[in-house]
Amino acid sequence: MALPPSQNVYNTKNAKNELVSLESSTLQLAKEKNLIHPMEININSKLLLRYAYIYKLHFFVNFPLTKINNFSDRCLADTAGFPFIEISRAMVGTSAVIESMSSAVNGKEVADVRFDPTAVVPELVPAVVKSEGVDAAVNGGGEEQKREIVLGRNIHTSSFSVTEPDADDDSTGDKEAYMASVLARYRKTLTDRTKYHLGYPYNLDFDYGALTQLQHFSINNLGDPFIESNYGVHSRQFEVGVLDWFARLWDIEKDEYWGYITNCGTEGNLHGILVGREVFPEGILYASKESHYSIFKAARMYRMECEQVGTLLTGEIDCADFKVKLLANKDKPAIINVNIGTTVKGAVDDLDLVIKTLEDCGFSHDRFYIHCDGALFGLMMPFVKRAPKVTFKKPIGSVSVSGHKFVGCPMPCGVQLTRLKHINALSSNVEYLASRDATIMGSRNGHAPLFLWYTLNRKGYKGFQKEVQKCLRNAHYLKDRLIGAGISAMLNELSSTVVFERPKDEEFVRKWQLACERNMAHVVVMPSVTVDKLDNFLDELVEARSIWYKDGDVKPPCLASDIGSKNCCCPQHRMIS
């Protein structure tokens, strides 16, 4: 039955007083009910779930969609994009009203299902479309349902509404309580999603409690890190210390390099390619087809002529194809992107072979510029004995690495180093700053250098070496177990990125946050990825595959063209082997 009109308005202003006056039987009943299953209210074809959070009682109750006194109407209108909204200190009526809500709300039956108030907020289910061609092959030739990626706001786009505070919020504390409840829920969601993170190269194993004391300052390293500006709240002394550490790692003297801490890995690539273009304005950019998308973004931004070079099955640049393209453009300087770990397969381009190919094609060292994109493996390769060395002792122009990947900085950042002699073409005086600037961005996060400095000091070379060995060891463990389970898989020799067959179910992909391309998916084994987590993933994958392919009508995809026939475990290649 519907609630009486008098009970349809919840006065948050007097919530505390009215809660105190609730009779003991009401409190006992409320605790017993714990949570009434959410009622679904459909407005403008969008599902709205509304909850009221009862002050000092850790349970939730349903409430009908009516105006709530002293709470912005806009809050009610704008929450359609997110599956819940918690309103703190909402008033509950008498025990009779609560009792009636357990069986019916506004004429709708409510399921008698208890709910954990600490549960994670479920993600909205994305739209799916039937794909064709290559994507359909994931389903062994059948129609595969795949998430649709479109511009603009998607069906699964969610948001927390921003509402205007009420005039009396300072005295009631309602707004603060509401925001605290949203943040608490969000933190719970982050904790849960972190448990199932495997497909992206982020090290989530860090503890920066010692730096909490510095979060109260607006630290900005705008401008050149080696020239102090008029803005005094900066962390340049930490930034330069970090840059010097990487300069030692990549064998370049302090007075021969210039660099800065970027806001992300892409910025490092944008800067490296920009330096190359400034050195050779007429140069052609060469990059393998498996280079990070930011390399081709740079080519578009800078209006550069770009030659996309083929790759080997491993994902490394095909220097035979590279040679053909160089010889066809001998009259123009070459700007080359060398991958120290490709995005999908984790392949490391052979830097020495790239240099030799340039020399064999008649390019002297003063006619080419090499940028090394070491987003992930740029920090791992120096600690692998058999790995080719990335060093400024070789004729390279710049190196970039991400700080939020292997290092484990909690915010996106990166390090970009180049030769000092190249920077004059970019650097300019900025009177407003009383400094010079050769960076891509203006303001730069001054907290990032603190996190990087802290980690480099705490772990040191030996600490990173241990973590690299652990990652490579666990990556081999994962690859061996996949092959043992009859699942196509590949692992490059110098990599911790394990490529395997793309799971048939998009829900599975989303749960484990796997990065996918064509028929492939991958797991990037980072320091935060434990053997236990890999075992849980493998057990779930094997069980899921037994359901996907149980009747034999649908076959696992063939990955021979992506990772080679020797690594493919599809029915055809399994019979051959």
Secondary structure as UniProt FT lines:
FT   HELIX           5..7
FT   TURN            13..14
FT   HELIX           15..20
FT   HELIX           24..33
FT   STRAND          41..43
FT   TURN            44..45
FT   STRAND          46..48
FT   STRAND          51..53
FT   TURN            55..56
FT   STRAND          60..61
FT   TURN            69..70
FT   HELIX           73..78
FT   HELIX           79..81
FT   STRAND          86..88
FT   HELIX           95..103
FT   STRAND          104..105
FT   TURN            106..107
FT   STRAND          108..109
FT   TURN            117..118
FT   STRAND          128..131
FT   TURN            133..134
FT   HELIX           135..139
FT   TURN            140..141
FT   STRAND          144..147
FT   TURN            155..156
FT   TURN            167..168
FT   HELIX           169..172
FT   HELIX           174..195
FT   HELIX           209..214
FT   TURN            215..216
FT   TURN            225..226
FT   HELIX           236..249
FT   TURN            250..251
FT   HELIX           254..256
FT   STRAND          257..262
FT   HELIX           265..279
FT   TURN            281..282
FT   STRAND          284..288
FT   TURN            289..290
FT   HELIX           293..301
FT   TURN            302..303
FT   STRAND          306..309
FT   TURN            313..314
FT   HELIX           319..327
FT   TURN            328..331
FT   STRAND          334..340
FT   TURN            343..345
FT   HELIX           351..360
FT   TURN            361..362
FT   HELIX           365..367
FT   STRAND          368..373
FT   TURN            375..380
FT   HELIX           381..383
FT   TURN            385..386
FT   TURN            392..393
FT   STRAND          398..402
FT   STRAND          414..419
FT   HELIX           420..425
FT   STRAND          428..430
FT   TURN            431..434
FT   STRAND          435..437
FT   HELIX           448..484
FT   TURN            485..486
FT   STRAND          489..491
FT   TURN            493..494
FT   STRAND          497..501
FT   HELIX           506..511
FT   TURN            512..513
FT   STRAND          515..517
FT   TURN            518..519
FT   STRAND          520..524
FT   TURN            527..528
FT   HELIX           531..548
FT   TURN            549..551
FT   HELIX           560..563
FT   HELIX           565..567
FT   HELIX           571..576
//
